[in-house]
């Protein structure tokens, strides 16, 4: 039991480092190995929560994910009729020319003319109806949620592949077209209480009203990879985002932060999915003011 308890404490210490912005977690690990060794819990159901009550959300890591760009949309021009104050087309007399551009003359040698509408060229920038349409000022706002789980009850690592966290977002109306990233920041531990580091983390992208987007390809990856998914949608849609894992080397605990622009995306819910759903047991979804305290029943 002592060996198992030491492992539990070590694993929970990894979680506490990852959740250092939450009160209570760090306090329970300072000198707790002697007083609570036999009382520690070996299982914490998956919990989805947000930093609140003064607890600071950790900053996301540096963005190393290759930029995902939408197909280029070039500015266009349009020929429009010129109208007068009454909305009637303005006309003028123009000389008729032949294919070579020379004036056409009639049998008497007089230049042929015709009445034509006066036109103008209007520039229409991509994403707007006219060059006079004012640009909408948009300010992104970073928000995030955490997913925390620990299960050392079997004293062995868990191996699950593919999608394991399902996140639902509502895309807000009247936001600019473009790509909105779902950033991923994992902290992981195996059964020995050793921190596990993925070889690569790939953020997901929600593309709003900018056409199709390629799926994330991890087929050539040989190390452990955490990655999101790419979704094409429109303003007002409800979309499914996923956090996935490939080449899982074995885990018993994680704290995974996912970050998003809350001015563009409204967080709706998150839950366990895929193979991990069976491992997560009684999933609890909600916001937590602080991490669960070590040893509390």
C-alpha positions in Angstrom: 0.0 0.0 0.0 2.8 2.4 0.8 4.3 2.0 -2.7 0.9 2.6 -4.3 0.2 5.6 -2.1 3.6 7.1 -3.0 2.7 6.7 -6.6 -0.7 8.3 -6.0 0.9 11.3 -4.3 3.5 11.6 -7.1 0.8 11.5 -9.8 -1.3 14.0 -7.9 1.7 16.2 -7.5 2.0 16.3 -11.3 -1.6 17.4 -11.5 -1.0 20.1 -8.8 1.8 21.5 -10.9 -0.4 21.7 -13.9 -3.2 23.2 -11.8 -1.0 25.5 -9.8 -3.4 28.4 -10.4 -6.0 26.7 -8.3 -6.0 27.2 -4.5 -5.9 24.2 -2.2 -4.1 21.7 -4.5 -0.6 22.8 -3.6 -1.3 23.1 0.1 -2.4 19.5 0.4 0.8 18.2 -1.2 3.2 20.1 1.1 4.1 17.5 3.8 1.0 15.4 3.2 2.7 12.1 2.5 2.9 11.2 6.2 -0.5 12.3 7.4 -2.7 11.3 4.5 -0.8 8.4 2.9 -3.5 5.8 3.7 -6.4 8.1 3.0 -5.7 9.4 -0.5 -8.3 8.6 -3.1 -7.2 6.6 -6.1 -9.7 7.8 -8.6 -11.0 11.2 -9.7 -13.7 11.3 -12.3 -13.2 13.5 -15.4 -14.0 17.0 -14.5 -14.5 19.9 -17.0 -14.1 23.4 -15.4 -13.0 27.0 -15.8 -10.7 29.2 -13.8 -12.8 31.5 -11.6 -13.1 33.1 -8.1 -9.8 34.9 -8.7 -7.9 31.9 -9.9 -5.7 32.7 -12.9 -6.0 30.8 -16.1 -2.5 29.8 -17.3 -1.3 31.3 -20.5 -1.3 28.9 -23.5 2.1 27.8 -24.7 3.8 29.5 -27.7 1.9 28.8 -30.9 4.0 26.4 -32.9 1.2 25.0 -35.0 1.6 25.7 -38.7 -0.8 28.4 -39.8 -4.0 27.2 -41.4 -5.0 29.6 -44.0 -8.2 30.0 -45.9 -8.3 30.0 -49.7 -7.2 33.4 -51.0 -10.1 35.6 -52.1 -9.0 38.4 -54.4 -10.7 41.8 -54.6 -13.1 42.1 -57.5 -14.2 45.0 -59.8 -17.7 45.7 -61.0 -19.0 48.0 -63.8 -22.0 50.0 -62.6 -24.3 52.5 -64.4 -24.0 56.1 -63.3 -27.4 57.6 -62.3 -28.6 61.1 -61.8 -30.4 62.6 -58.7 -33.6 60.9 -59.8 -32.0 57.5 -60.2 -32.2 57.6 -64.0 -29.2 56.4 -66.1 -26.9 59.1 -67.3 -26.2 58.9 -71.1 -23.7 60.4 -73.5 -23.0 60.4 -77.2 -20.1 58.1 -78.2 -18.3 57.5 -81.5 -18.8 54.0 -82.9 -15.5 52.3 -83.6 -14.6 49.1 -85.6 -12.6 46.1 -84.4 -9.4 48.0 -84.9 -10.6 51.0 -82.9 -11.0 53.3 -85.9 -14.2 55.5 -86.1 -16.9 54.1 -88.3 -18.3 56.4 -91.0 -21.5 56.3 -93.0 -21.9 56.4 -96.8 -21.7 60.2 -96.8 -18.3 60.0 -94.8 -19.8 61.3 -91.6 -18.7 59.7 -88.2 -21.3 57.4 -86.8 -22.3 58.0 -83.2 -24.7 56.4 -80.7 -26.2 57.2 -77.3 -24.7 55.0 -74.5 -25.1 54.8 -70.7 -22.3 56.3 -68.6 -20.6 53.7 -66.5 -18.0 53.6 -63.7 -15.8 50.9 -62.3 -16.4 50.1 -58.6 -13.9 48.1 -56.5 -15.4 45.4 -54.3 -13.0 44.1 -51.7 -13.1 40.5 -50.6 -15.7 40.0 -47.9 -17.5 43.3 -48.5 -20.1 44.7 -50.9 -18.3 47.9 -51.9 -15.2 49.9 -51.2 -17.2 52.2 -49.1 -18.4 49.6 -46.7 -16.8 50.4 -43.3 -14.6 47.7 -41.7 -16.0 46.2 -38.5 -13.6 46.4 -35.6 -13.3 43.0 -33.9 -11.3 42.2 -30.8 -10.7 38.6 -29.9 -11.0 37.5 -26.2 -9.1 34.5 -24.9 -11.0 32.1 -22.7 -10.4 28.4 -21.7 -11.5 25.3 -19.9 -9.6 22.5 -18.2 -10.3 18.8 -18.3 -8.8 16.9 -15.3 -8.8 13.2 -14.6 -6.8 10.7 -12.4 -7.3 6.9 -12.0 -4.6 4.9 -10.3 -7.0 2.5 -8.7 -5.6 -0.4 -10.9 -2.0 0.6 -10.4 -1.4 0.4 -14.1 -1.4 2.8 -17.1 -4.4 3.3 -19.4 -4.0 3.1 -23.2 -6.6 4.8 -25.4 -6.4 6.1 -28.9 -8.3 8.5 -31.1 -10.7 11.2 -29.9 -11.2 11.3 -26.1 -12.6 14.7 -25.4 -15.7 16.0 -27.3 -16.2 19.8 -27.1 -19.3 21.6 -28.4 -19.1 25.3 -29.4 -21.8 27.6 -30.7 -20.4 29.9 -33.4 -21.6 33.4 -32.7 -23.5 35.5 -35.2 -22.1 38.5 -37.0 -18.4 37.6 -36.4 -15.8 38.1 -39.1 -15.2 35.3 -41.6 -11.9 33.5 -40.8 -10.0 30.8 -38.9 -10.5 30.5 -35.1 -8.0 28.2 -33.3 -8.8 25.8 -30.5 -5.4 25.7 -28.6 -4.4 22.6 -26.6 -2.1 22.5 -23.7 -1.7 19.0 -22.0 0.0 18.1 -18.7 0.3 14.3 -18.3 1.5 11.6 -15.9 2.0 7.9 -16.0 1.5 5.4 -13.2 5.0 6.1 -11.7 4.1 9.7 -11.2 6.5 10.8 -13.9 5.4 13.7 -16.2 4.8 12.5 -19.8 5.5 14.9 -22.7 4.0 14.5 -26.1 6.3 14.8 -29.1 3.9 17.1 -30.8 0.7 19.1 -30.0 -1.4 20.3 -33.0 -4.2 22.9 -32.4 -7.6 22.5 -34.0 -9.2 25.2 -36.3 -12.8 26.3 -36.7 -13.1 27.9 -40.2 -16.0 30.3 -40.4 -17.5 31.0 -43.8 -14.2 30.7 -45.7 -14.8 27.4 -47.5 -13.5 23.9 -46.9 -10.5 23.0 -44.7 -8.3 20.0 -44.8 -8.3 17.4 -42.0 -5.3 17.2 -39.7 -3.1 14.5 -40.9 -1.1 12.6 -38.2 -0.6 9.4 -40.3 3.2 10.0 -40.5 3.7 10.7 -36.7 5.6 8.1 -34.7 5.7 9.7 -31.3 2.8 10.6 -29.0 0.7 13.3 -30.5 -2.2 15.4 -29.1 -4.2 17.1 -31.8 -7.5 18.9 -32.4 -9.7 18.7 -35.5 -10.5 21.1 -38.3 -14.1 22.2 -38.9 -15.7 24.3 -41.7 -18.9 26.1 -40.7 -20.9 29.3 -40.9 -21.9 32.0 -38.4 -24.6 30.6 -36.1 -23.7 26.9 -36.4 -23.1 24.5 -33.6 -19.9 22.6 -34.1 -18.2 19.6 -32.6 -14.5 19.9 -31.7 -12.4 17.0 -30.5 -9.1 16.5 -28.7 -7.4 13.4 -29.9 -4.3 11.3 -29.1 -2.1 9.0 -31.2 0.6 6.6 -29.9 -0.5 6.8 -26.3 2.5 5.5 -24.2 0.3 5.0 -21.1 -1.4 7.5 -18.8 -3.2 7.6 -15.5 -3.8 11.4 -15.1 -4.0 14.5 -17.2 -4.9 18.2 -17.0 -5.6 19.5 -20.4 -6.4 23.1 -21.1 -8.1 24.1 -24.3 -8.2 27.8 -25.3 -10.6 29.6 -27.6 -11.8 33.0 -28.7 -14.9 33.5 -26.6 -16.0 36.6 -28.6 -16.4 34.2 -31.6 -17.1 30.8 -29.9 -19.5 30.1 -27.1 -18.5 27.1 -25.0 -21.6 24.8 -24.7 -20.3 21.5 -23.2 -17.5 19.0 -23.0 -17.5 15.2 -22.3 -15.4 12.1 -22.6 -15.6 10.3 -26.0 -14.2 7.4 -27.9 -12.3 4.6 -26.2 -11.6 6.9 -23.2 -15.3 7.2 -22.4 -15.3 3.7 -20.9 -12.3 4.6 -18.8 -13.6 7.9 -17.5 -16.4 6.1 -15.5 -18.9 8.5 -14.0 -18.1 11.7 -15.9 -18.9 14.9 -14.1 -19.2 18.1 -16.2 -19.1 21.5 -14.6 -17.1 24.5 -13.6 -14.9 24.1 -10.5 -13.6 26.9 -8.3 -10.6 24.8 -7.3 -9.0 21.4 -7.8 -10.3 18.6 -5.7 -8.4 18.3 -2.5 -6.1 15.4 -1.9 -7.5 12.9 0.6 -11.0 14.4 0.6 -13.8 11.9 0.3 
